[in-house]
Amino acid sequence: QVHLEESGGGLVQTGGSLRLSCAASGGTLSRYTMYWFSQAPGKEREFVAGISWSGSETSYRDSVKGRFTISRDNAKNTITLQMNNLKPEDTAVYYCNAGPKGADVRDMGAALYNYWGQGTQVTVSS
């Protein structure tokens, strides 16, 4: 069973940056398409970004394009989300999860494994 653990969240001011990490144990992340999701208070979890198993393809939610960058290091079994120019509306708990290796990153995680971790809280103050 793959275990995913998110870290790197915190409290930042508008315009600040954070770098989130997703570390895996119990499995090899190179076998999966990987995604980041966010869940704001009172809202459903939603897609933020996706990256193919090789890292050659990425996709983003429109509201984060140009500000967030997803990347992966298969040798270290980690996924990262670099978040720049943060806005109050980015405030949420952020989760990573995995989809099939052959999944299209543009499908926004249509098929996911149940590897949800505890998430990491990102709070952006105005």
C-alpha positions as CSV (number, residue, x, y, z in Angstrom):
1,Q,0.0,0.0,0.0
2,V,1.4,3.4,-1.0
3,H,1.5,6.0,1.7
4,L,1.7,9.6,0.7
5,E,2.7,12.4,3.1
6,E,2.4,16.1,2.3
7,S,4.5,18.8,3.9
8,G,5.6,22.4,3.4
9,G,2.4,24.3,4.2
10,G,2.2,27.3,6.3
11,L,1.1,30.9,6.8
12,V,2.2,33.4,4.2
13,Q,1.2,36.9,3.1
14,T,-0.3,37.7,-0.2
15,G,2.4,37.5,-2.9
16,G,4.5,35.1,-0.9
17,S,5.7,31.6,-1.9
18,L,5.6,28.1,-0.5
19,R,7.0,24.8,-1.7
20,L,4.9,21.8,-1.0
21,S,6.3,18.3,-1.0
22,C,4.7,14.9,-1.3
23,A,6.8,12.0,-0.1
24,A,5.9,8.4,-0.8
25,S,6.6,5.2,1.0
26,G,5.5,1.6,0.3
27,G,5.6,2.1,-3.5
28,T,7.4,3.7,-6.4
29,L,5.9,6.9,-7.7
30,S,7.3,6.5,-11.2
31,R,4.5,4.0,-11.6
32,Y,1.9,6.7,-11.4
33,T,0.6,9.9,-12.8
34,M,0.6,12.3,-9.8
35,Y,-1.7,15.2,-8.9
36,W,-2.2,17.9,-6.3
37,F,-5.6,18.8,-5.0
38,S,-6.9,21.6,-2.7
39,Q,-9.8,21.7,-0.4
40,A,-10.9,25.1,0.9
41,P,-13.2,25.3,4.0
42,G,-16.8,24.3,3.1
43,K,-15.8,23.4,-0.4
44,E,-15.2,20.2,-2.3
45,R,-11.7,19.0,-3.1
46,E,-10.6,20.2,-6.5
47,F,-7.8,19.6,-8.9
48,V,-4.8,21.9,-8.8
49,A,-2.1,20.3,-11.0
50,G,-1.0,17.0,-12.6
51,I,2.2,15.5,-13.9
52,S,2.8,12.5,-16.0
53,W,4.9,9.6,-14.7
54,S,8.0,10.8,-16.6
55,G,7.5,14.5,-15.8
56,S,7.2,15.4,-19.5
57,E,3.6,16.6,-19.3
58,T,1.9,18.8,-16.8
59,S,-1.5,20.5,-16.4
60,Y,-2.9,23.1,-14.1
61,R,-6.2,24.6,-12.9
62,D,-6.7,27.9,-14.7
63,S,-6.5,30.0,-11.5
64,V,-3.0,28.8,-10.7
65,K,-1.4,28.8,-14.2
66,G,1.7,30.9,-14.3
67,R,2.0,30.9,-10.5
68,F,2.3,27.2,-9.5
69,T,4.7,24.6,-10.9
70,I,4.4,20.9,-10.3
71,S,7.5,18.7,-10.6
72,R,8.7,15.3,-9.6
73,D,11.9,13.5,-8.7
74,N,11.3,9.8,-9.3
75,A,14.7,8.9,-7.9
76,K,13.7,10.5,-4.6
77,N,10.1,9.3,-4.8
78,T,8.8,12.8,-4.3
79,I,6.5,15.3,-5.9
80,T,6.7,19.1,-5.4
81,L,4.4,22.0,-5.9
82,Q,6.1,25.4,-6.1
83,M,3.5,28.1,-5.3
84,N,4.4,31.7,-6.1
85,N,2.5,34.9,-5.9
86,L,0.0,33.3,-3.5
87,K,-3.4,34.8,-3.1
88,P,-5.9,34.6,-0.2
89,E,-8.1,32.4,-2.4
90,D,-5.3,29.8,-2.5
91,T,-6.0,29.1,1.2
92,A,-6.8,25.4,1.5
93,V,-5.6,22.1,2.6
94,Y,-3.4,20.6,-0.2
95,Y,-3.2,16.9,-0.9
96,C,-1.3,14.8,-3.4
97,N,-2.6,11.6,-4.9
98,A,-1.9,9.1,-7.7
99,G,-3.6,8.0,-10.8
100,P,-2.7,5.2,-13.4
101,K,0.6,5.6,-15.1
102,G,-1.0,6.0,-18.5
103,A,-3.6,8.6,-17.4
104,D,-3.8,11.9,-19.3
105,V,-2.7,14.7,-16.9
106,R,-5.5,16.8,-18.4
107,D,-8.1,14.5,-17.0
108,M,-7.7,16.3,-13.6
109,G,-7.5,13.0,-11.7
110,A,-10.6,11.3,-13.2
111,A,-9.3,8.0,-11.9
112,L,-7.5,8.0,-8.6
113,Y,-6.2,5.5,-6.2
114,N,-7.3,5.8,-2.6
115,Y,-3.9,7.0,-1.3
116,W,-5.1,10.2,0.3
117,G,-2.8,11.5,3.1
118,Q,-3.5,14.1,5.8
119,G,-2.7,17.1,3.6
120,T,-0.9,20.2,4.4
121,Q,-2.5,23.5,5.3
122,V,-1.8,26.6,3.3
123,T,-3.0,29.9,4.6
124,V,-2.5,33.1,2.7
125,S,-3.3,36.3,4.6
126,S,-4.4,39.5,2.9
